[in-house]
Amino acid sequence: MKKIIFLIGCCIIAGIAMYQFYLWHQPATQTYQWSLREGFPLPQLPADNPMSDAKVKLGRFLFYDKNLSANQQQSCASCHQQEYAFSENRITSIGSTGHLHRRNSLALVNVAYNKTLTWAHDRLDTIERQVLIPMFGEQPIELGITGSEKQVLERFNTPQYQKLFSQAFGDESINFKNISYALACFVRSLISFKSPFDRYAYDNDDNALNESQLRGMNLFFSEKLECHHCHGGFNFTQSTSHEKQLLDRRPFHNTGLYNVADRNQYPDLDKGLFEITSIAHDDGRFRAPTLRNIALSAPYMHDGSISTLADVIDFYAAGGRNIAAEEKQGDGRKNQFKSPFVKGFELTNQDKQDLLNFLHSLTDEQFINNPNFSNPNE
């Protein structure tokens, strides 16, 4: 009898040990704590890539690692720098091989809530898919991994990365799927809701905005300026998706930036959503980015062709842009595909300064100085 009890006890102990071993070697589950304000909706996530601290940690290391580019010259952070709200202070980006890009680097602010990704793609709706473009794209070349896949993966076969991958994905190997999933989790963790505007709007701090910023806020949300129609909601962009949103919006707009030869067309270099849909009225339509931390992400527009926020306000006040010379000549104000919300308006000098001051109130200093978002090797 004692022997039977002893054997049963051994089996129980062994079972507990095996279960603990099983748990220890399983991929991290959804225990991730979002840094959100109370009452804010959770971002929507792909079912096959739940958030976890381990994935975010691995993604952060990968984001800053130049070994992810074929020639080891650039990382994701080369074009998405924290001090500029994870954008770049350059008109258009330059790839790891020196290839000049045609588009301005988008800020990575609250990307977890984005309905679509990149400047103009209505079918690219997960970060897991989007990060494959800079990794493997050839027109333009960014990280330039295509053709060097084996070499790049071998660089991450180190004790440090083996541990990080194991913690994030269990016993799964180091591969590009897991790299893209980890990068996606880190990018989703880049949450920014601690600006002076947030303190005013959500913390009931009446002193968070000064009188000028309050006047600018009233202008921003007025029907006179119409800004909020494309840059509305808690994330200041129409391109938003979350657990409580029921409407499926199509957040792409022609702002009258171009009208080449007055043919209602944008330059051949970049025709926006038209390149995906081939629908005429999509020529020149681009996604309205979030205005959170917008003061940090100059220059502006998809091609970086407007230098300052003050110039952006002048552009919208004019109802578009008239280019009198060069190959892009044409009056964008008369582009028939221009959004009806870009109709122009008049501002006094004080109005303009108030609006600028309000846009600066969307800057989240904690976000750009958050040590959890910075290079882990520094």
ZAMARGU-4260 file (C-alpha; in steps of 0.2 Angstrom, whole numbers, plus 5000, padded with zeros to 4 digits):
<rodrens>
0) 5000/5000/5000 | 5014/5012/5005 | 5022/5008/4988 | 5007/5012/4978 | 5005/5029/4988
5) 5023/5032/4984 | 5021/5029/4966 | 5005/5039/4965 | 5015/5054/4974 | 5029/5052/4961
10) 5017/5053/4947 | 5009/5068/4954 | 5026/5077/4957 | 5032/5072/4939 | 5015/5078/4932
15) 5017/5095/4941 | 5035/5096/4935 | 5030/5092/4917 | 5016/5105/4917 | 5028/5118/4924
20) 5040/5114/4910 | 5026/5115/4897 | 5021/5132/4903 | 5039/5138/4904 | 5042/5134/4886
25) 5026/5140/4879 | 5025/5157/4869 | 5020/5172/4879 | 5001/5174/4880 | 4991/5190/4880
30) 4996/5197/4897 | 5002/5213/4889 | 4997/5229/4898 | 4993/5243/4886 | 4998/5260/4891
35) 4981/5268/4888 | 4970/5281/4896 | 4955/5274/4906 | 4940/5271/4894 | 4951/5271/4878
40) 4947/5257/4867 | 4959/5242/4864 | 4967/5241/4847 | 4962/5227/4836 | 4975/5213/4834
45) 4977/5199/4822 | 4972/5183/4830 | 4989/5174/4827 | 5000/5188/4834 | 4994/5193/4852
50) 5004/5206/4861 | 5017/5201/4874 | 5031/5209/4884 | 5043/5196/4877 | 5038/5200/4859
55) 5039/5219/4862 | 5056/5217/4869 | 5063/5206/4855 | 5055/5219/4842 | 5063/5233/4851
60) 5080/5225/4849 | 5077/5221/4830 | 5070/5238/4827 | 5087/5246/4832 | 5098/5233/4824
65) 5107/5237/4808 | 5110/5218/4806 | 5093/5218/4799 | 5099/5226/4783 | 5108/5216/4770
70) 5123/5228/4770 | 5122/5232/4789 | 5120/5250/4786 | 5103/5254/4792 | 5090/5248/4804
75) 5071/5252/4805 | 5076/5266/4817 | 5087/5275/4804 | 5071/5281/4796 | 5060/5281/4811
80) 5069/5291/4825 | 5061/5293/4842 | 5066/5312/4843 | 5055/5315/4828 | 5040/5305/4834
85) 5048/5290/4825 | 5048/5299/4808 | 5063/5307/4800 | 5069/5325/4797 | 5071/5323/4779
90) 5061/5327/4764 | 5061/5309/4758 | 5070/5294/4765 | 5086/5286/4758 | 5088/5267/4759
95) 5102/5256/4765 | 5110/5256/4748 | 5108/5275/4745 | 5092/5273/4735 | 5082/5289/4736
100) 5064/5285/4740 | 5049/5295/4734 | 5040/5297/4750 | 5042/5305/4767 | 5044/5294/4782
105) 5028/5292/4792 | 5028/5295/4810 | 5025/5279/4820 | 5013/5286/4833 | 4998/5275/4839
110) 5000/5264/4823 | 4991/5250/4833 | 4975/5260/4829 | 4978/5262/4811 | 4965/5256/4799
115) 4978/5255/4785 | 4996/5256/4783 | 5008/5267/4772 | 5003/5283/4763 | 4992/5275/4750
120) 4987/5257/4751 | 4969/5253/4756 | 4972/5234/4757 | 4987/5234/4768 | 4979/5233/4785
125) 4991/5224/4797 | 5009/5229/4803 | 5015/5211/4801 | 5012/5213/4782 | 5018/5231/4781
130) 5035/5228/4789 | 5039/5215/4775 | 5040/5230/4763 | 5055/5239/4770 | 5063/5222/4773
135) 5061/5214/4756 | 5055/5228/4744 | 5066/5231/4729 | 5058/5247/4722 | 5064/5256/4732
140) 5077/5246/4741 | 5076/5250/4760 | 5084/5236/4771 | 5087/5226/4755 | 5086/5208/4762
145) 5080/5200/4746 | 5094/5189/4740 | 5103/5189/4757 | 5090/5180/4767 | 5101/5166/4774
150) 5115/5178/4778 | 5104/5190/4787 | 5096/5177/4798 | 5113/5169/4803 | 5117/5186/4811
155) 5103/5183/4824 | 5109/5166/4828 | 5118/5172/4844 | 5115/5168/4862 | 5107/5184/4866
160) 5094/5183/4851 | 5091/5164/4854 | 5085/5169/4872 | 5075/5183/4866 | 5066/5173/4852
165) 5064/5158/4864 | 5055/5170/4877 | 5044/5177/4863 | 5040/5162/4853 | 5044/5147/4863
170) 5054/5133/4854 | 5051/5141/4837 | 5066/5145/4826 | 5073/5162/4821 | 5064/5166/4805
175) 5057/5181/4796 | 5039/5177/4801 | 5044/5179/4819 | 5055/5194/4815 | 5040/5203/4807
180) 5028/5198/4821 | 5040/5204/4835 | 5043/5221/4825 | 5024/5223/4823 | 5022/5221/4842
185) 5035/5234/4846 | 5028/5246/4834 | 5010/5243/4841 | 5018/5247/4859 | 5022/5265/4853
190) 5007/5273/4861 | 5006/5292/4864 | 4992/5299/4874 | 5001/5311/4886 | 5001/5328/4877
195) 4995/5344/4885 | 4979/5342/4875 | 4976/5325/4883 | 4978/5332/4900 | 4965/5346/4896
200) 4953/5334/4887 | 4954/5318/4898 | 4962/5324/4914 | 4951/5339/4917 | 4966/5350/4919
205) 4960/5367/4913 | 4977/5374/4914 | 4985/5362/4902 | 4981/5373/4887 | 4984/5392/4887
210) 4971/5404/4880 | 4980/5404/4863 | 4979/5385/4862 | 4961/5385/4867 | 4957/5397/4853
215) 4967/5387/4841 | 4957/5371/4846 | 4941/5379/4843 | 4947/5384/4826 | 4953/5367/4822
220) 4936/5359/4827 | 4926/5372/4818 | 4916/5370/4801 | 4926/5385/4795 | 4942/5376/4794
225) 4935/5358/4793 | 4952/5350/4799 | 4943/5338/4810 | 4934/5329/4796 | 4950/5321/4791
230) 4960/5323/4807 | 4946/5319/4820 | 4943/5307/4834 | 4955/5303/4849 | 4969/5299/4837
235) 4967/5314/4826 | 4965/5304/4810 | 4951/5297/4800 | 4961/5281/4798 | 4957/5273/4814
240) 4951/5255/4819 | 4948/5248/4836 | 4937/5237/4846 | 4922/5249/4847 | 4922/5256/4830
245) 4908/5250/4819 | 4911/5261/4803 | 4923/5256/4790 | 4929/5272/4783 | 4940/5275/4767
250) 4952/5288/4774 | 4961/5294/4758 | 4960/5311/4752 | 4966/5322/4737 | 4971/5339/4745
255) 4975/5349/4729 | 4994/5347/4732 | 4996/5345/4713 | 4986/5346/4696 | 5000/5343/4683
260) 4996/5352/4667 | 4978/5355/4674 | 4974/5337/4669 | 4968/5333/4687 | 4983/5322/4690
265) 4997/5320/4702 | 5015/5318/4696 | 5019/5301/4688 | 5032/5298/4702 | 5018/5295/4714
270) 4999/5295/4711 | 4994/5288/4728 | 4979/5276/4730 | 4977/5276/4711 | 4992/5265/4710
275) 4983/5251/4719 | 4965/5254/4712 | 4968/5261/4695 | 4952/5271/4698 | 4953/5289/4690
280) 4947/5298/4706 | 4960/5290/4717 | 4973/5299/4708 | 4982/5309/4721 | 4973/5302/4736
285) 4983/5299/4751 | 4980/5293/4769 | 4977/5307/4782 | 4991/5304/4795 | 4988/5307/4814
290) 4992/5324/4820 | 4998/5318/4836 | 5016/5324/4838 | 5014/5333/4821 | 5026/5347/4826
295) 5040/5335/4827 | 5038/5327/4810 | 5043/5340/4797 | 5043/5341/4783 | 5025/5337/4778
300) 5014/5328/4765 | 5018/5312/4756 | 5033/5319/4747 | 5039/5331/4760 | 5036/5345/4749
305) 5030/5357/4762 | 5043/5362/4775 | 5034/5369/4790 | 5018/5368/4799 | 5015/5386/4796
310) 5017/5383/4777 | 5004/5368/4779 | 4991/5380/4786 | 4994/5392/4772 | 4992/5378/4760
315) 4975/5373/4767 | 4970/5391/4768 | 4973/5393/4750 | 4963/5378/4746 | 4977/5369/4738
320) 4993/5373/4729 | 4996/5382/4712 | 5013/5378/4705 | 5017/5390/4691 | 5033/5383/4684
325) 5043/5367/4682 | 5037/5349/4677 | 5024/5349/4690 | 5015/5365/4684 | 4997/5366/4687
330) 4984/5373/4699 | 4980/5360/4713 | 4966/5371/4719 | 4956/5367/4703 | 4959/5348/4704
335) 4942/5340/4701 | 4946/5326/4713 | 4951/5337/4727 | 4942/5333/4744 | 4927/5345/4747
340) 4934/5348/4764 | 4949/5357/4756 | 4940/5373/4751 | 4951/5387/4758 | 4948/5399/4772
345) 4954/5415/4779 | 4964/5418/4795 | 4971/5433/4804 | 4989/5432/4809 | 4983/5429/4827
350) 4971/5415/4821 | 4986/5406/4812 | 4997/5408/4828 | 4983/5401/4839 | 4981/5386/4827
355) 4999/5383/4827 | 5000/5383/4846 | 4986/5371/4847 | 4995/5359/4835 | 5010/5360/4846
360) 4999/5355/4861 | 4998/5338/4853 | 5016/5335/4856 | 5019/5321/4869 | 5036/5324/4877
365) 5035/5308/4887 | 5033/5298/4871 | 5049/5305/4863 | 5058/5303/4879 | 5051/5286/4884
370) 5066/5275/4888 | 5056/5259/4884 | 5055/5265/4866 | 5074/5270/4864 | 5089/5260/4858
375) 5091/5245/4870 | 5110/5245/4867 | 5113/5263/4872
</rodrens>
